[in-house]
Amino acid sequence: RYEEREDFAVVMQPFFRNTFLPLDRNGKPDLSFFAADCFHFSVRGHAEMAIALWNNMLEPLGEKQTYNNFTWDRSKLKCPNPEKRFLSTLRNSGFRSSDPDLAKTEPSVPYWAVIVAAVAGVLVGSL
């Protein structure tokens, strides 16, 4: 949808796809990465996710890291360099679509099928 635009891009950042729960020295979950509710991240957890997200934005498509190693090490923070000064997008990573006119392609699922499935799901769920 946005591939032909030069002023906007949407890029999936997969840094959390294959991440495992961080463990402490005893092999138990390291709760220092989580808030008191054990569901949301703590300041430490947010810092780790921010580093992983930033690194993913600098990595070109096809080379993005899909995990976070929770090492609490600021030296793993990547920086832009003269060869790659920008956040990586489909366009500047060298990927292009073989279909030059994306606006004329038909969606694979008709819009009404999504509405019917949503209504059916609500009805079945309420029963």
N, C-alpha and C positions, 0 to 999 in steps of 0.2 A: 504493500500500500504506500509506503514512504520511500521506496527504493529510488525513484527518479528525482526526489527532492534533494536539493543541494543545501538547504538551510535547516533540515530536520532529519533525525535518524532514530530508530528504535532498535536496540540491540539487547538480546537476552544475555544476562550475565550469570553463568552456571556455577559460580563459586560454592554454592551450598548444595549442589546436586548429590555429591557422594561424600558428604561430611558425616563423620561419626561423632558420637558423644565424646567430649574430651574426658580423659581419665586421669586420676591422680596417681601418686606413686604406688598406692596399694591396689590399683586396678579398678577402683570404684569411680563412679562419675564425679568429676571435679566440679563441685557446687559453686566454686568461686566465679564461674562463668555465668551463673544464673542468679536471678533476683530471688527474694524470699519465697515467691510462689512456685519456684522450681520450673517455671514455664517460660517466662520472659528473660531476656538477657540482662545481666548486670552491666555496670560500666565497663568492666573487663571484657565481657562477651561482646558488647557493642563495639569496642575498640577493635577486637579481632575481626568482626564482620566488616567494619569500615575499611580495614586494611585489605581484606580479601576482595571487597567490592572495587576499591580503587585499583588494585592490581589487575583485576579482570577487565576493567575499562581500558587499561593500557595494552592489554594483550590482544593481538590480532585474532580475528575469527578463525576458527579451526585450531587455535593454539591456546585457548582459554583453559585455565585450571578449573577443575570441577570439584574441588574439595578444599577444605581449610584444615590446616594441621594444628591449630591452637597452640602455638609455641610461645606466645607472649614475647616476641622478639621484633623490635622496631626495624632491625636491619633487613627484614624481608620486604619492607615497603619499597615498591618499584618507583622509579622516577622517569619522566619523559627524557628522551635523549635527542640529539640533533637529527638522527635518522627517522625517528618516530616521535614527532613533537605533539601529536594530537591523540585524543581518545579514539580507540579503534572502532570503526563502523564497517558495514558491508562494503561501502564504496572505497574507503581508503585501505581496506585489507586486501583488495585485489579481486573480490568476488563481484560478479555481475550476473544478472539474470539473462537467460537465453531468450526469454520472451520480452521484446522491447516495449510492447504496449500492455502493461499490466492492468490498465483501466478497463480493457475489453474482455478480460478473462471472466468466466462465469464462476460463482462460488460453488464449491463441491456439495454443499447442503443448502437446500432452499430455506429462506428465512422462516417460512410458515412451519417447517418441520421442527425448528427449534422451539417455536411458540407452543405447538401441540405437545412436544415432549415435556416442556416445563409445566404446562397445565396438567398433563397426565401425572407427572411426578408429584405435584402438589395434592392432587386428588388421592393418589395411592398412599401418600404419606399421611394424609388426614384420616384415612380409614384405619 
